[in-house]
Amino acid sequence: MIKAWDKNGAQLSVEFEFDRFVQAAAFIQECAGEMERQNHHASIQWEYCTIKMQVTTHDAGNTLTSKDWDLCEAISRIYEKAF
């Protein structure tokens, strides 16, 4: 299932829940590779089986750009495919 991201002003955010800690770790690892590939990085908060991410484009004055939407879509697809 594709996760829906919430738009809060100039930021997109989402929360992912996992059954096990190692699943959360694997998800972050896969997302990190995608973020490097896109050269665009989310803010990540990780607490045991819960991961929260926020995305905005800092170098565009903390606004939303197509880079944010592209990254969110890619992260959601990683989640959908693996979990």
RAMO-V895103 format. One record per pair of residues at least 12 apart in sequence whose ideal C-beta (glycine too) atoms are under 6 Angstrom apart, sorted by the first residue. I is the first residue (numbers start at 1). GAP is how many residues later the second one is. Records with the same first field share a line. If there is no record, write none. Layout:
# RAMO-V895103
I = GAP ; GAP
This chain:
# RAMO-V895103
2 = 74 ; 78
3 = 73 ; 76
5 = 67
10 = 46 ; 52 ; 53 ; 54
11 = 43 ; 45
12 = 43 ; 56 ; 60
13 = 41
14 = 39
15 = 37
16 = 35 ; 63
17 = 33
18 = 31
21 = 27
24 = 25 ; 27
30 = 48
31 = 44 ; 47
34 = 40
38 = 33
40 = 27 ; 31
42 = 13
55 = 13 ; 16 ; 17
